[in-house]
């Protein structure tokens, strides 16, 4: 009891202000639990934000020789749009193989477009954009202590030469191609093999000269300017080895729209192009920058059914707006001409797809070279039971037969129909017999005249008959003039020529859509590259 009482006295009166260690431990534990509970939502948010960043992040396989410029542009892009960009470096060919094996990533930025071409052939890259040009040069230490003068010296055994591996790096492939053409490659390659070294990336090659392990090397001119501490020797034998830096959107891209936006940013003169030039590269002629580019597309009415699904898919993927104006080509070309003297030129089309080459030729000075996409026949269209028993063009001259044609000054079907009827020698007879009861502004307005009984016959595109085929009787015309060919072209004044080319690429992949709409396909399976226009843009005030 004494010990009990003493114990009791020890705890209560004598140490009334002291805490029981058991209670202290329990309190600390409770506090820790509360802190953990409070911390969980924050950690969960952090985890969610990290995962979200990872999902939004663009993974770019980037040629090592372009690292300084791409890093700077990527930082600017992330700061402006909040999209993280992860850059993975290596030799262009090495990266190509990594992409093919790994089947991941959003973009491939190669030091030479040949690797983008290879990736496209293998189905690894979809859209591709040119960024800049760089050229191979010889570099030596400052003062050129070994007095190396040109390509011939690279083959001399007393000189240690560092070279990009042709099987890994774009600089190696370009050097080999240029020196093979000049007849120097075998001798230079033998010296590199015996006394020098091959490296996987251009920075590795340049560093060999900087640290003194090589007397000379061949690297890109822009890399030499950016690294400093190197003396450049330009050699005419290397001029043909110029490389076109390009970026391609990978088929594995999780965010193709964001990838295309970054690609456009890289190529835009106001952003990436400016940085390329500042750092010694020769920037390509890119499109004017816009986060959401807005283009105007004039298209003849006959093209509408085939074009609309292609344009909708293109807008969604590219993150662009295409304001498409469908009308008779005579009306469209008249609008174009009227805009030339108008101070408000924003409505001038960036692209034009005519119903026939005839109406593109009338504004050919305003557009680049055209590519013929498809064609459709001109046919005679009558009601299903063909009450007037019309079987040929000659029957259209029969008194009492009512014919509706397109208006020649307003639409392509009108001018082509008149040309056909004149060539067949029956146009004057139709006028004399008053067979032509009216003329429409577009091809889309022709068929309704047969369906409503306003006309006994119309000359229309075969494609316009498909929607109401069960109510119509179609009579083919045996004449080479009974055909309309649809060309696509890009305006010389457009600020979005690259985008216009990518739209053409999307159209060139839409053969099934055009054939379902009744068109015959004119593009080969491997469409020609859209011509680069070297002329000054047409002036649109």
KAQUI-V464231 format. One record per helix or strand of 2 or more residues. SS is the DSSP state (h for helix, s for strand). FROM is the first residue (numbers start at 1). LEN is the number of residues. Records with the same first field share a line. If there is no record, write none. Layout:
BEGIN
SS->FROM-LEN / FROM-LEN
END
This chain:
BEGIN
h->2-10 / 21-36 / 64-18 / 92-11 / 113-9 / 151-5 / 170-13 / 185-11 / 202-9 / 221-7 / 236-6 / 256-12 / 272-7 / 301-18 / 329-11 / 357-5 / 364-3 / 393-5 / 412-12 / 427-6 / 443-3 / 447-5 / 462-4 / 469-3 / 497-12 / 511-6
s->58-6 / 85-6 / 107-4 / 125-10 / 136-5 / 161-4 / 197-3 / 216-5 / 231-3 / 243-8 / 282-2 / 294-7 / 321-7 / 351-3 / 371-13 / 403-4 / 436-5 / 457-5 / 472-4 / 483-9 / 520-2
END
